[in-house]
């Protein structure tokens, strides 16, 4: 995860996704559960550009992200932290490659831009590499 805005101004951090879904000749749709500086759950739809072993795709996602934030704006005298919402609905646009698409497993290379509708203005680019069966 490479933050562009929000996320406590941290540098990159580890992200992990678990996907389940359905793949047709021209599209893939499904559900994503992710650990991304908190927990995220999304539904996604990808348009598959070819029907060959090396298949580029473009798509989008919509879901909810429970983002973990450290509140550095809290007063030092022990008063309650400011009421900022870190959780929010999230939209994403993505592009990537499915390699070995016609086999019984696939290698997935995915790049995604995410925007979370919360008080921290969280925005990030996420890069994932994985296997699909």
C-alpha positions in Angstrom: 0.0 0.0 0.0 1.4 3.3 -1.1 -0.5 6.2 0.6 -1.1 9.3 -1.5 -3.1 11.1 1.3 -4.2 10.3 4.8 -3.2 6.9 6.4 -1.4 8.9 9.1 1.2 10.1 6.5 2.9 6.7 6.7 5.1 5.4 4.1 4.2 2.2 2.3 2.8 -0.8 4.2 2.0 -4.4 3.7 -1.4 -5.3 2.1 -3.0 -8.7 1.6 -6.2 -9.7 -0.3 -8.4 -12.7 -0.4 -10.6 -12.9 -3.5 -13.5 -15.1 -4.4 -15.6 -14.8 -7.5 -16.8 -15.9 -10.9 -15.0 -15.6 -14.2 -16.8 -15.5 -17.6 -15.2 -15.2 -21.0 -15.3 -11.4 -21.0 -15.5 -10.4 -17.3 -14.7 -11.4 -13.7 -16.8 -10.4 -10.7 -16.5 -11.2 -7.1 -15.8 -10.3 -3.5 -12.5 -9.1 -2.0 -11.5 -9.2 1.7 -8.3 -7.3 2.4 -5.9 -6.3 5.1 -4.9 -2.8 4.1 -4.0 -0.6 7.1 -7.2 -2.0 8.6 -9.8 -4.3 7.1 -11.6 -3.8 3.8 -14.3 -5.7 2.0 -15.2 -4.9 -1.6 -17.2 -6.2 -4.6 -15.4 -5.9 -7.8 -16.1 -6.2 -11.6 -13.3 -6.5 -14.1 -13.5 -6.4 -17.9 -11.1 -8.9 -19.4 -9.6 -7.5 -22.6 -8.5 -10.8 -24.2 -9.3 -14.5 -24.0 -5.7 -15.7 -24.2 -3.2 -16.9 -21.5 -1.9 -13.4 -20.9 -5.1 -11.3 -20.3 -5.0 -7.6 -19.3 -8.0 -6.2 -17.5 -9.5 -3.0 -16.2 -12.1 -2.7 -13.6 -13.5 -1.1 -10.5 -14.6 -1.9 -6.9 -16.9 -0.6 -4.2 -16.9 -1.5 -0.6 -16.2 -0.4 3.0 -12.9 0.1 4.7 -12.3 0.0 8.5 -9.1 2.0 8.5 -6.7 2.0 11.4 -5.5 5.5 12.4 -3.2 6.8 15.2 -4.7 10.1 16.3 -1.7 12.5 16.7 -4.1 15.4 17.2 -5.2 14.3 20.6 -4.5 16.7 23.4 -1.7 15.8 25.8 -3.7 16.6 28.9 -5.6 13.3 28.7 -8.8 14.6 27.2 -10.6 12.5 24.6 -9.3 12.2 21.1 -10.9 14.3 18.4 -13.9 12.6 16.9 -12.7 11.8 13.4 -14.1 8.9 11.4 -11.5 6.7 9.9 -14.0 4.2 8.5 -15.9 4.8 5.3 -17.1 3.7 2.0 -14.4 3.2 -0.6 -14.2 3.2 -4.4 -11.4 1.8 -6.5 -10.2 1.6 -10.1 -7.9 -1.1 -11.1 -5.9 -2.6 -13.9 -3.7 -5.6 -14.2 -2.8 -8.9 -15.8 -4.1 -12.5 -15.5 -1.4 -14.9 -16.6 -2.1 -18.5 -17.5 -5.8 -17.6 -17.8 -6.8 -20.8 -19.7 -5.1 -23.1 -17.1 -6.6 -24.3 -13.9 -4.7 -21.6 -11.9 -3.8 -18.0 -12.7 -1.1 -15.5 -11.6 -2.7 -12.2 -10.9 -0.8 -8.9 -11.0 -3.0 -6.0 -9.9 -2.6 -2.2 -9.4 -5.4 -0.3 -7.8 -6.1 3.3 -6.8 -8.4 3.6 -3.8 -10.3 6.6 -2.3 -11.9 6.2 1.1 -14.8 8.6 2.0 -13.7 9.4 5.6 -12.4 12.4 7.7 -8.8 11.6 6.9 -9.1 11.8 3.1 -7.4 8.4 2.7 -6.1 7.7 -0.8 -3.7 5.1 -1.8 -2.2 3.0 -4.6 -2.1 -0.8 -3.9 0.0 -3.3 -5.8 -0.7 -7.0 -5.3 0.6 -10.2 -6.8 -1.0 -13.5 -6.2 -2.5 -16.8 -7.3 -6.1 -17.6 -8.3 -7.5 -21.1 -8.5 
